């Protein structure tokens, strides 16, 4: 009897447990409450047509630059020596200053010296032959005047004399050319300036026209930049213009010395040069400088959005940008992501080349907190 009662108690417990599970499962199957919409602030895309700061990048180049090339080819046997920072002599290198007429390098002269001697020997032979022909022609002329020589013999003597004199002139030119080639074995600086690069080494074989050095006048430099025709009127020849670099805190001043008369065929910009004094050699060739041309009105209006509306691509990808546009979906506001191409900035606004249109509502505050398709709540 006790076993029956115990069995009944166990069955009753099982029924109670099953009932609890059933009713508990029904309660857990109820739908979870929806996540509240993310509060965001929106700004309408508008068009901007006001003034913009006209700032351009310029490249620093020497005022004058020339490639110093060999006129005579051969093996390089000498390069001008300079004292290095350690006090030891070294070959001429970039950054060194040279004076006009200074010998920068020399190729082997022996081959050209032999040519000079050879042509001088030929000249002596030509001169001896010309002297003999001159004497023969003098005798022929005397005989011809005495009617003791025929016309044909006289003409032959005269032709021989003329030919001999021509041979002398040709030999003299050959000697002069050989001497010039010998002189051209020395590569001389065409002007005072700084060595920008050296392209040869001792023992190297160079040909006629090979550039040994590139040198330039860096006591003055040029800041070269391109501008569109919309701001061309703000640049005048002789105008004082300042430039800045990231290297130095001070501003450098020069004059606008050249404006291209026509635009570049590819960039459609006009090249402008600003000549800047550089007596302290602070500005180096290849430096990048910036210059401000003042204010200019935009040629046409552009759509702009707040800087805070721009978000970078996934994973911090900084070459892909987007904004979130709020659109109405039934009775809800939904954020839709759009890829955009940012342009110039105007204060706290940035122009958008493509991706949005005037009147679109973009999220200006909270753009980093939402995802594409997420329901949002627009707050004032």
Secondary structure, DSSP 8 states (H G I E B T S, - for coil): -HHHHHHHHHHHHHHHHHHHHHHHHHHHTS-------EEEEEEE-EEE-SEEEEEEEEEEEEEEEEEEE-SS-EEEEEE-EEE-TTS-EEE--TT-EE-TT-EEEEE--HHHHHHHHHHHHHHHHHHHHHHHHHHHHHHHHHHHHTT-S-HHHHHHHHHHHHHHHHHHHHHHHHHHHHHHHHHTTEEE-SSSEEEEEE---TT-EE-TT-EEEEEEEEEEEEEEEEE-GGGGGG--TT-EEEEEESS-SS-EEEEEEEE-SS--TTT--EEEEEEEE-TT--S-TT-EEEEEEEEEE-SS-EEEEEGGG-EE-GGG-TT-EEEEEEEEETTEEEEEEEEE-EEEEETTEEEESSS--TT-EEEEESGGG--TT-EEEE--
